[in-house]
């Protein structure tokens, strides 16, 4: 399996490095950050070779290797573009770009260069999201009509963000997070699994608000509440709420003709997926108070420990992309999927009605989930 090279050694890079330890066959060939002090701390903590420039990193990466673009969102397009210029495969943190035009350009350049361009989050390849898609494929609750997806992350204005540090000492990037916005940062954790389960999105209608301005002295904040209605090409609709105001709630409920499929936590690869059938009890119609857990037919993937609110293996996507590159096939999280995910996520963060101009196939199930 080819190796990876890390661009951007901030907070999220440590989550990737911890996850990569669960894939010992994937070597980390080098790392670069424009902040020399941050690069040194990261390199010393993880034992990753520190490289002097982005050009040096790209030049030293073998053709079967993968660039992990873990920079801040405003740099995603620039760094990915530089990698594509020299025909390097790229895994980009989300969002792939901050505009659909940039995302289309990157997708087209990757296609022209014959290289892979995939996008986070990896959680769509995790056990919980794969169990969700399996329940839908098997018609566990009949025809699906509606999804309720929550991505609320608590009252961030009062959170002790100044005390949040990654394993190598990187501070949580509060200003960047608030200016990018909770929808662009977090909507993908449900948009990805919904596309995998329900197919591509046709239309998004979004309302946004800034409910708590002036958080942590940051100016230029994006909305801290976004409510989006997603209409899927194959019929179901989903209401997705993202906020950094309401109490922590990462649930997903799929409502079908015969009951409900529930997943309680987006940020836990091992969270149980349960099917609660609808029954009539005398004059009442209700869902069963207990549910049948959707089980995988075989062993799934390496799990990682919990860091803060998350128990996610961030290396699942890069590992699958490297397998695909070695086998000469498209990755499950293909370029078309990454582009569509980006367009839908941008729409979920922007008030108004948005007709989707992109589409994609549902990602193929992981071998252990089929």
C-alpha positions as CSV (number, residue, x, y, z in Angstrom):
1,X,0.0,0.0,0.0
2,X,1.3,3.5,-0.9
3,X,2.1,6.0,1.7
4,X,0.7,9.4,2.7
5,X,2.1,12.9,3.1
6,X,0.5,15.4,5.4
7,X,0.0,19.0,4.4
8,X,-1.2,21.1,7.4
9,X,-0.2,20.0,10.9
10,X,-3.0,21.6,12.9
11,X,-5.6,20.2,15.2
12,X,-7.3,17.8,12.8
13,X,-3.9,16.4,11.6
14,X,-3.4,14.8,15.0
15,X,-6.7,13.0,14.7
16,X,-5.5,11.6,11.3
17,X,-2.2,10.5,12.8
18,X,-3.8,8.7,15.7
19,X,-6.1,6.9,13.2
20,X,-3.3,6.0,10.8
21,X,-1.7,4.0,13.6
22,X,-4.6,1.5,13.2
23,X,-3.3,1.0,9.6
24,X,0.4,0.1,10.3
25,X,0.9,-0.8,6.6
26,X,0.4,2.9,5.6
27,X,3.7,4.8,6.0
28,X,3.7,8.5,6.7
29,X,6.3,9.8,4.3
30,X,6.5,13.3,5.4
31,X,4.7,16.4,6.6
32,X,4.7,20.1,5.8
33,X,3.2,23.2,7.5
34,X,3.8,26.8,6.6
35,X,4.2,27.4,10.4
36,X,7.7,26.1,11.1
37,X,7.1,25.9,14.9
38,X,3.9,23.9,14.4
39,X,5.6,21.6,11.9
40,X,8.4,20.9,14.4
41,X,6.1,20.1,17.2
42,X,4.0,17.8,15.0
43,X,7.0,16.1,13.6
44,X,8.6,15.5,17.0
45,X,5.4,14.2,18.5
46,X,4.6,11.7,15.7
47,X,8.0,11.0,14.3
48,X,7.0,12.1,10.8
49,X,9.7,13.6,8.6
50,X,9.5,17.3,8.4
51,X,9.8,18.6,4.9
52,X,10.9,22.2,4.0
53,X,8.2,23.1,1.5
54,X,5.0,21.9,-0.3
55,X,7.0,21.5,-3.4
56,X,9.5,19.2,-1.7
57,X,6.6,17.1,-0.2
58,X,5.0,16.7,-3.6
59,X,8.2,15.9,-5.4
60,X,9.1,13.2,-2.8
61,X,5.7,11.5,-2.9
62,X,5.7,8.3,-5.0
63,X,3.0,8.0,-7.8
64,X,0.9,5.6,-5.7
65,X,1.0,7.8,-2.7
66,X,-1.7,10.2,-1.3
67,X,-1.5,13.8,-0.3
68,X,-3.6,14.4,2.9
69,X,-4.7,18.0,2.5
70,X,-5.5,18.9,6.2
71,X,-5.0,22.7,5.9
72,X,-7.7,25.2,6.9
73,X,-10.7,25.4,4.5
74,X,-9.5,28.6,2.9
75,X,-6.4,26.8,1.7
76,X,-8.0,23.6,0.5
77,X,-8.4,24.6,-3.2
78,X,-4.9,26.1,-3.4
79,X,-3.1,23.1,-1.9
80,X,-5.1,20.5,-3.8
81,X,-4.6,22.4,-7.0
82,X,-0.8,22.3,-6.5
83,X,-0.9,18.6,-6.0
84,X,-3.0,18.0,-9.1
85,X,-0.6,20.1,-11.1
86,X,2.1,17.5,-10.5
87,X,-0.4,14.5,-10.8
88,X,-0.6,13.5,-7.2
89,X,-3.6,11.8,-5.7
90,X,-5.3,13.8,-3.0
91,X,-7.5,13.2,0.0
92,X,-9.0,16.6,1.1
93,X,-10.5,17.6,4.4
94,X,-14.0,19.0,4.0
95,X,-15.1,21.1,2.4
96,X,-13.1,20.3,-0.8
97,X,-13.4,24.0,-1.7
98,X,-15.3,27.1,-0.6
99,X,-17.2,27.6,-3.9
100,X,-18.8,25.2,-6.4
101,X,-16.7,26.8,-9.2
102,X,-13.5,25.9,-7.4
103,X,-14.7,22.4,-6.6
104,X,-15.7,21.9,-10.3
105,X,-12.3,23.1,-11.4
106,X,-10.5,20.7,-9.1
107,X,-12.7,17.8,-10.1
108,X,-12.1,18.5,-13.8
109,X,-8.3,18.8,-13.2
110,X,-8.1,15.5,-11.3
111,X,-10.1,13.8,-14.1
112,X,-7.8,15.2,-16.8
113,X,-4.7,14.2,-14.8
114,X,-6.0,10.7,-14.2
115,X,-5.6,10.9,-10.4
116,X,-7.9,10.4,-7.5
117,X,-9.5,13.3,-5.6
118,X,-11.5,12.2,-2.6
119,X,-13.0,14.2,0.2
120,X,-13.7,13.8,3.9
121,X,-15.5,12.8,6.1
122,X,-14.4,9.2,6.3
123,X,-17.3,8.3,8.6
124,X,-19.4,7.3,5.6
125,X,-17.2,4.3,5.4
126,X,-17.5,3.5,9.1
127,X,-19.5,0.7,10.6
128,X,-22.4,2.8,11.7
129,X,-23.0,4.6,8.4
130,X,-22.5,1.3,6.5
131,X,-25.1,-0.4,8.8
132,X,-27.5,2.5,8.1
133,X,-27.1,2.0,4.3
134,X,-27.5,-1.8,4.8
135,X,-30.8,-1.3,6.6
136,X,-32.1,0.9,3.7
137,X,-30.9,-1.6,1.0
138,X,-32.7,-4.4,2.8
139,X,-36.0,-2.4,3.2
140,X,-35.9,-2.7,6.9
141,X,-38.8,-0.2,7.4
142,X,-40.3,-0.2,3.9
143,X,-40.3,2.8,1.6
144,X,-38.5,5.8,3.1
145,X,-40.4,9.1,3.4
146,X,-38.4,11.4,5.7
147,X,-35.1,11.8,7.5
148,X,-34.5,14.0,10.6
149,X,-30.7,14.7,11.0
150,X,-29.3,16.7,13.9
151,X,-25.8,18.2,14.1
152,X,-26.0,20.4,17.1
153,X,-22.8,20.9,19.0
154,X,-23.7,22.7,22.2
155,X,-23.5,26.4,23.3
156,X,-20.1,27.1,21.9
157,X,-20.0,30.7,23.1
158,X,-19.4,29.5,26.7
159,X,-17.2,26.5,25.8
160,X,-13.6,26.7,27.1
161,X,-12.1,26.6,23.6
162,X,-8.9,28.2,24.7
163,X,-8.1,25.0,26.7
164,X,-8.7,22.7,23.7
165,X,-5.4,21.3,22.4
166,X,-4.6,18.4,20.1
167,X,-2.1,15.6,21.0
168,X,0.9,17.5,19.6
169,X,-0.3,20.8,21.2
170,X,-2.2,22.5,18.4
171,X,-4.9,24.8,19.6
172,X,-8.5,24.3,18.3
173,X,-8.8,26.9,15.5
174,X,-11.7,28.8,16.9
175,X,-11.6,31.8,14.6
176,X,-11.3,29.6,11.5
177,X,-14.2,27.4,12.7
178,X,-16.5,30.3,13.4
179,X,-15.8,32.1,10.1
180,X,-16.2,28.9,8.1
181,X,-19.4,28.1,9.9
182,X,-20.9,25.1,11.6
183,X,-22.8,24.0,8.4
184,X,-19.7,23.9,6.2
185,X,-17.7,22.2,8.9
186,X,-20.3,19.6,10.0
187,X,-23.1,19.1,7.5
188,X,-21.0,16.5,5.7
189,X,-21.2,14.1,8.6
190,X,-24.8,13.5,7.7
191,X,-24.9,14.5,4.1
192,X,-22.4,11.8,3.2
193,X,-24.3,8.9,4.9
194,X,-27.6,10.2,3.5
195,X,-26.2,10.1,0.0
196,X,-24.8,6.6,0.6
197,X,-28.2,5.5,1.9
198,X,-30.7,7.5,-0.2
199,X,-28.7,8.5,-3.3
200,X,-28.0,12.0,-4.8
201,X,-29.7,15.2,-3.8
202,X,-31.9,17.2,-6.3
203,X,-32.6,20.3,-4.3
204,X,-31.7,22.1,-1.0
205,X,-33.7,24.8,0.7
206,X,-31.9,26.5,3.5
207,X,-32.5,29.1,6.2
208,X,-29.7,30.4,8.4
209,X,-29.2,32.7,11.3
210,X,-26.5,34.1,13.6
211,X,-28.2,33.5,17.0
212,X,-25.2,34.3,19.3
213,X,-23.0,37.0,17.7
214,X,-19.5,37.9,19.0
215,X,-18.5,34.4,20.2
216,X,-15.0,34.5,21.7
217,X,-14.2,37.9,20.2
218,X,-14.2,36.6,16.6
219,X,-15.3,38.9,13.9
220,X,-16.8,37.9,10.5
221,X,-18.7,34.9,11.9
222,X,-20.7,32.7,9.7
223,X,-24.3,31.8,10.7
224,X,-24.3,29.5,13.8
225,X,-27.7,27.9,12.9
226,X,-28.6,26.4,9.6
227,X,-31.7,24.4,8.8
228,X,-31.8,22.7,5.4
229,X,-34.5,20.7,3.6
230,X,-32.9,18.2,1.2
231,X,-35.0,16.6,-1.5
232,X,-33.4,13.4,-2.9
233,X,-33.7,12.5,-6.6
234,X,-35.3,9.2,-5.6
235,X,-38.0,10.7,-3.5
236,X,-37.3,11.0,0.2
237,X,-36.8,14.4,2.0
238,X,-34.5,15.2,4.9
239,X,-34.4,18.0,7.4
240,X,-30.8,18.7,8.5
241,X,-30.1,21.1,11.4
242,X,-26.6,22.3,12.2
243,X,-25.9,24.6,15.1
244,X,-23.3,25.6,17.7
245,X,-26.1,26.8,20.0
246,X,-28.4,24.0,20.8
247,X,-27.4,21.1,23.2
248,X,-25.3,18.3,21.7
249,X,-27.4,16.1,19.5
250,X,-26.1,14.1,16.6
251,X,-29.1,11.8,15.9
252,X,-30.4,10.6,12.6
253,X,-33.9,9.1,12.1
254,X,-35.1,7.6,8.8
255,X,-38.9,7.3,8.8
256,X,-40.4,4.6,6.6
257,X,-43.8,3.1,5.9
258,X,-43.2,0.4,8.5
259,X,-41.1,2.1,11.2
260,X,-38.0,4.1,11.9
261,X,-34.2,3.4,11.5
262,X,-32.2,5.3,14.2
263,X,-28.5,6.1,14.6
264,X,-27.8,8.0,17.8
265,X,-24.3,9.6,17.2
266,X,-22.7,10.7,13.9
267,X,-19.2,10.9,15.5
268,X,-19.0,7.3,16.7
269,X,-18.1,4.6,14.1
270,X,-19.4,1.9,16.5
271,X,-22.8,3.6,17.3
272,X,-25.6,1.1,17.1
273,X,-28.1,1.4,14.2
274,X,-31.6,0.2,15.4
275,X,-34.8,-0.6,13.5
276,X,-38.0,0.2,15.4
277,X,-41.1,-1.2,13.8
278,X,-44.4,0.6,13.9
279,X,-47.3,-1.2,15.5
280,X,-50.9,-0.6,16.4
281,X,-51.8,-1.0,20.1
282,X,-55.6,-0.7,20.4
283,X,-56.3,2.9,19.2
284,X,-52.7,4.0,19.2
285,X,-50.1,3.9,16.5
286,X,-46.5,3.9,17.8
287,X,-43.0,2.7,17.2
288,X,-41.7,-0.1,19.4
289,X,-39.9,1.1,22.4
290,X,-37.0,-1.3,21.7
291,X,-35.3,-1.9,18.4
292,X,-33.5,-4.6,16.5
293,X,-29.8,-3.7,16.0
294,X,-28.5,-3.9,12.4
295,X,-25.5,-6.2,12.6
296,X,-22.6,-6.5,10.1
297,X,-22.1,-10.0,8.6
298,X,-18.4,-10.0,9.4
299,X,-15.6,-8.1,11.1
300,X,-15.6,-4.4,10.0
301,X,-12.6,-2.0,10.4
302,X,-10.2,-0.9,13.1
303,X,-11.7,1.3,15.8
304,X,-10.0,4.1,17.5
305,X,-10.4,5.6,21.0
306,X,-12.6,8.6,21.8
307,X,-11.1,12.1,21.5
308,X,-13.4,14.7,22.9
309,X,-16.8,14.0,21.4
310,X,-15.6,11.9,18.6
311,X,-14.8,8.2,18.2
312,X,-14.0,8.2,14.5
313,X,-11.3,6.6,12.5
314,X,-10.2,9.5,10.2
315,X,-8.0,7.2,8.2
316,X,-10.8,5.0,6.7
317,X,-11.1,7.2,3.6
318,X,-7.4,7.5,2.9
319,X,-6.9,3.8,3.4
320,X,-9.7,2.9,1.0
321,X,-8.4,5.4,-1.5
322,X,-4.9,3.9,-1.3
323,X,-6.4,0.4,-1.9
324,X,-8.3,1.8,-4.9
325,X,-5.1,3.4,-6.4
326,X,-3.2,0.2,-5.9
327,X,-5.9,-1.8,-7.6
328,X,-6.4,0.6,-10.4
329,X,-10.1,1.3,-9.6
330,X,-12.0,4.4,-8.5
331,X,-12.3,4.8,-4.8
332,X,-15.7,4.3,-3.2
333,X,-15.7,8.0,-2.3
334,X,-15.2,9.0,-5.9
335,X,-14.5,12.4,-7.5
336,X,-18.1,12.7,-8.5
337,X,-19.2,11.9,-5.0
338,X,-16.8,14.4,-3.5
339,X,-18.0,17.1,-5.9
340,X,-21.7,16.4,-5.2
341,X,-21.0,16.3,-1.4
342,X,-19.3,19.6,-1.7
343,X,-22.2,21.2,-3.6
344,X,-24.8,19.9,-1.2
345,X,-22.8,21.0,1.8
346,X,-22.3,24.5,0.4
347,X,-26.1,24.7,-0.2
348,X,-26.8,23.6,3.4
349,X,-24.7,26.6,4.6
350,X,-26.2,29.2,2.3
351,X,-29.7,30.6,2.7
352,X,-32.0,30.1,-0.2
353,X,-33.3,27.5,-2.7
354,X,-30.6,25.6,-4.6
355,X,-31.1,23.2,-7.5
356,X,-28.2,20.8,-7.6
357,X,-26.1,20.9,-10.7
358,X,-24.1,17.8,-9.9
359,X,-24.9,14.2,-9.1
360,X,-23.2,10.9,-8.3
361,X,-23.8,7.2,-7.8
362,X,-24.3,5.9,-4.3
363,X,-20.9,4.8,-2.9
364,X,-20.5,1.0,-3.1
365,X,-20.8,-0.8,0.2
366,X,-17.6,-1.8,2.0
367,X,-16.9,-5.5,1.5
368,X,-17.7,-6.4,5.1
369,X,-21.1,-4.6,4.8
370,X,-22.5,-6.3,1.7
